[in-house]
Amino acid sequence: LKLQFLYLIAPLGGPYGNFDGSRTGHHASPTTDSHAADTGAPSAIIPPSSQLPMAFNSREWNNGLFDVCKPGAGACCYAFCCTPCAAAQQRTTYDTSNCFFNALCVNPLVVGNLVREGYGIEGGCVGDILTGLCCGPCSVLRIQNENAVPQRESQRQPAAAQGQEAWRAPFFACDCYACCCPMCAGAQARTDYDSSNCVFNALCVNAALLRSIVREGYGIEGTWVSDCLLGTCCALCVICQVRQEVQMRGPKKTNGGYAAMPAPPQTMGS
């Protein structure tokens, strides 16, 4: 009777195999295991699409605006509790500028604009302003995530060399346009220097930052301390001086230099 029972159930197989030694408990998938059975190679495990590395795109943000938890809980709390300090640190990471100057004189809106344009990411000044005003901490965390992308390291701005040249324009220069509308005059001076957006400069760039950008770009002697003190205590004089300096030296070139105009000739009496 036992032999007859085994003879009856042999075609059905079981988890331990048939009588011919083949396995029946394993169900081969039509994509991997059938190919492995034909070629004799082990079956490959294909990861889901969510685990595949994201392709790098130099013209777009490689991190979302609301990826706030990506850098960690500590960085997230830091950005939400002290947004200006976090933004200052990220600009320092980007172009090695002084962190204290960035915290005192550079607002998060400007940091987002500088980093976006420096990396060549598509966008506009309106988006930079709205993003910084409506969700400043999220904007700072997105910049932090972008700075952490390995491909962005070669696109960061190098540290500005210590300037050796002197100012050509006097500090107490008289400029009627700057005296009547200093905000517009300062914005136009930076636009003439690096072709940046004039409206954005008028709304977001102060005198201290304007002096720092132009001074470092032309290689003029000075420090961030002088930029901060003079831009805060005597903003009108700073705007007049920077405006005339840009008119004398010319605009900045794309390769980091500037279209230098010849210095005024020295007279015999000077």
matplotlib code that plots the C-alpha trace (Angstrom):
import matplotlib.pyplot as plt

x = [0.0, 2.8, 4.5, 1.2, 0.7, 4.1, 3.6, 0.4, 1.8, 5.2, 3.9, 2.6, 6.1, 6.6, 8.9, 11.7, 11.6, 10.4, 11.7, 14.1, 15.9, 14.6, 13.3, 9.6, 9.3, 11.2, 9.2, 11.5, 10.7, 10.3, 13.0, 15.9, 15.9, 14.9, 17.8, 20.1, 19.0, 19.7, 23.2, 24.2, 24.9, 23.5, 20.3, 20.8, 18.9, 17.6, 17.2, 14.1, 14.2, 14.1, 17.5, 19.3, 21.6, 20.2, 21.7, 23.6, 22.3, 24.4, 21.6, 19.1, 18.9, 19.8, 17.9, 14.3, 13.2, 11.6, 14.3, 14.9, 15.7, 18.4, 21.4, 20.3, 18.2, 20.9, 21.3, 17.6, 17.1, 20.0, 18.6, 15.1, 16.4, 19.1, 18.6, 21.0, 23.9, 23.1, 23.0, 26.3, 28.0, 26.8, 28.1, 31.4, 31.4, 30.6, 33.2, 35.3, 34.2, 34.3, 31.5, 31.2, 30.8, 28.1, 26.2, 26.2, 25.8, 24.5, 20.9, 19.7, 18.1, 21.4, 23.1, 20.6, 21.1, 24.9, 25.0, 22.4, 24.2, 27.6, 26.6, 24.9, 21.4, 18.5, 16.2, 15.5, 15.8, 12.0, 12.2, 15.2, 13.3, 10.1, 11.8, 13.9, 11.0, 8.4, 10.6, 14.0, 15.1, 14.1, 16.1, 19.2, 18.9, 18.6, 21.8, 23.5, 22.4, 23.7, 27.0, 27.3, 27.0, 30.5, 30.2, 29.6, 33.0, 34.8, 32.3, 32.8, 34.4, 38.0, 39.1, 39.7, 43.4, 44.5, 44.1, 47.2, 45.7, 44.5, 41.2, 41.2, 38.0, 38.2, 36.1, 34.4, 33.5, 30.6, 27.9, 24.5, 22.8, 24.0, 23.0, 19.5, 18.8, 21.5, 19.6, 19.3, 22.9, 24.3, 22.2, 23.3, 26.9, 26.9, 24.9, 27.6, 30.2, 29.0, 25.8, 23.6, 19.9, 19.5, 16.1, 17.5, 20.5, 18.2, 16.1, 18.6, 22.2, 23.4, 26.3, 28.7, 28.1, 28.4, 31.8, 33.0, 32.0, 33.6, 36.7, 37.5, 36.7, 39.1, 41.8, 41.7, 43.3, 41.1, 39.3, 35.8, 36.0, 36.4, 33.6, 31.3, 32.1, 32.2, 29.1, 27.2, 28.4, 28.8, 26.8, 26.3, 30.1, 30.6, 28.1, 29.6, 33.1, 32.1, 30.0, 33.0, 35.4, 33.3, 33.2, 37.0, 37.9, 35.1, 33.0, 34.1, 35.1, 33.7, 37.0, 37.2, 39.2, 37.9, 38.1, 40.6, 40.6, 43.9, 44.7, 44.5, 47.9, 49.9, 50.7, 54.0, 52.7, 51.3]
y = [0.0, 2.5, 1.8, 2.4, 5.7, 7.0, 5.9, 8.0, 11.2, 11.1, 13.2, 15.9, 16.5, 18.5, 20.9, 18.3, 17.5, 14.8, 11.2, 12.3, 14.7, 18.0, 20.8, 21.9, 24.3, 27.1, 29.1, 30.7, 34.2, 34.8, 37.5, 36.5, 32.9, 31.6, 33.5, 32.2, 28.7, 29.0, 30.6, 28.9, 32.3, 33.2, 35.2, 39.0, 41.1, 44.3, 47.1, 49.2, 52.6, 54.5, 53.1, 54.0, 57.0, 60.3, 61.7, 65.0, 68.0, 71.1, 73.4, 72.5, 72.0, 68.4, 68.6, 69.6, 72.6, 70.5, 67.9, 69.5, 66.2, 65.2, 66.9, 65.6, 66.7, 69.0, 71.0, 71.2, 72.7, 75.0, 76.4, 77.0, 78.5, 80.8, 81.1, 84.1, 82.1, 79.0, 81.0, 82.7, 79.4, 78.1, 81.1, 80.5, 76.9, 78.1, 80.9, 80.8, 84.3, 85.5, 83.9, 86.9, 89.3, 87.1, 86.8, 90.6, 92.0, 89.3, 88.2, 84.7, 86.0, 87.2, 83.9, 82.0, 84.3, 84.1, 80.3, 79.8, 82.0, 80.8, 77.2, 78.1, 76.9, 78.1, 80.5, 84.2, 86.9, 86.8, 83.2, 83.8, 86.6, 84.7, 81.5, 83.4, 85.4, 82.6, 79.7, 80.9, 77.9, 75.5, 77.6, 77.5, 73.7, 73.3, 75.3, 73.1, 69.9, 71.4, 72.3, 68.6, 67.3, 66.1, 67.4, 71.0, 71.2, 72.1, 74.9, 76.7, 80.1, 80.3, 82.5, 86.1, 87.0, 89.8, 93.0, 95.2, 98.0, 101.3, 103.0, 105.3, 107.2, 109.3, 108.2, 111.6, 111.8, 113.9, 112.2, 113.9, 110.7, 108.8, 111.7, 111.9, 108.1, 106.1, 102.8, 103.1, 104.4, 101.5, 99.0, 100.5, 100.4, 96.7, 96.1, 98.0, 95.9, 92.3, 92.7, 91.5, 92.3, 96.0, 95.5, 92.7, 94.8, 97.7, 95.5, 93.1, 94.4, 96.8, 99.2, 96.9, 94.0, 96.2, 97.5, 94.0, 92.6, 95.4, 95.6, 91.9, 91.8, 94.6, 93.4, 96.5, 96.5, 96.2, 93.8, 92.7, 94.7, 98.0, 97.0, 96.3, 99.5, 101.9, 100.4, 100.7, 104.0, 106.0, 104.2, 107.2, 107.8, 104.1, 104.2, 107.3, 105.9, 102.5, 104.1, 106.2, 103.3, 101.2, 104.0, 104.3, 100.6, 99.3, 96.1, 92.8, 90.1, 86.6, 85.1, 86.8, 89.9, 93.3, 95.4, 97.8, 101.3, 103.2, 105.1, 108.9, 110.4, 111.9, 115.6, 117.1, 118.7, 115.6]
z = [0.0, 0.8, -2.5, -4.4, -2.5, -3.4, -7.0, -7.1, -5.7, -7.5, -10.5, -8.1, -6.7, -3.4, -1.6, -1.5, -5.2, -7.5, -7.7, -10.5, -8.2, -9.6, -7.4, -7.7, -4.7, -6.6, -9.1, -11.8, -12.8, -16.6, -16.7, -14.5, -13.6, -17.1, -18.6, -15.8, -16.5, -20.2, -19.8, -16.6, -14.9, -11.5, -11.3, -11.0, -8.6, -10.2, -7.6, -7.8, -9.6, -6.3, -5.3, -8.5, -8.3, -9.6, -12.8, -12.4, -14.3, -14.1, -15.3, -12.6, -8.9, -8.1, -4.8, -4.1, -2.2, 0.5, 1.0, 4.4, 6.2, 3.8, 5.5, 8.9, 11.9, 13.3, 10.1, 9.6, 13.1, 12.6, 9.3, 10.9, 14.1, 12.7, 8.9, 8.4, 10.1, 8.1, 4.8, 5.7, 6.3, 2.9, 1.0, 2.8, 1.6, -1.9, -2.4, 0.9, 1.7, 5.3, 7.4, 9.8, 6.9, 5.3, 8.6, 9.1, 5.6, 3.2, 3.5, 2.5, -0.7, -2.0, -1.0, -3.0, -6.0, -5.9, -5.6, -8.3, -10.8, -9.8, -10.5, -13.7, -12.6, -14.6, -12.9, -12.3, -9.7, -9.1, -8.1, -5.8, -4.0, -3.6, -2.5, 0.1, 1.5, 1.6, 2.6, 3.6, 5.7, 2.9, 0.4, 2.6, 3.1, -0.7, -1.1, 1.5, -0.4, -3.7, -2.2, -1.0, -4.6, -5.6, -9.2, -7.9, -6.2, -9.4, -10.0, -6.8, -6.8, -5.7, -2.8, -3.8, -3.6, -1.3, -3.3, -3.9, -6.0, -4.6, -5.1, -8.1, -7.1, -3.9, -0.9, -0.6, -4.3, -5.3, -7.4, -7.9, -9.0, -6.0, -3.6, -5.1, -5.3, -3.6, -3.9, -7.7, -8.1, -6.2, -8.1, -11.4, -10.4, -9.7, -12.9, -14.9, -13.1, -13.6, -15.7, -12.8, -12.5, -11.6, -9.8, -7.7, -6.7, -5.7, -3.5, -2.0, -2.2, 0.5, 0.3, 2.3, 0.0, -3.1, -1.9, -1.1, -4.5, -6.5, -4.3, -4.5, -8.2, -9.1, -6.6, -4.5, -1.1, 1.9, 4.2, 5.0, 8.2, 6.3, 3.9, 6.7, 8.7, 5.8, 4.2, 7.4, 8.7, 5.4, 2.8, 0.6, 0.3, -0.5, -3.3, -4.8, -4.7, -6.1, -8.9, -10.0, -9.6, -12.0, -14.5, -14.4, -14.6, -16.8, -16.5, -15.2, -17.8, -17.8, -17.0, -13.7, -14.7, -15.9, -19.0, -17.4, -18.6, -18.6, -15.4, -15.7, -16.7, -13.9, -14.2, -13.5, -10.4, -8.8]

ax = plt.figure().add_subplot(projection="3d")
ax.plot(x, y, z, "-o")
ax.set_aspect("equal")
plt.show()
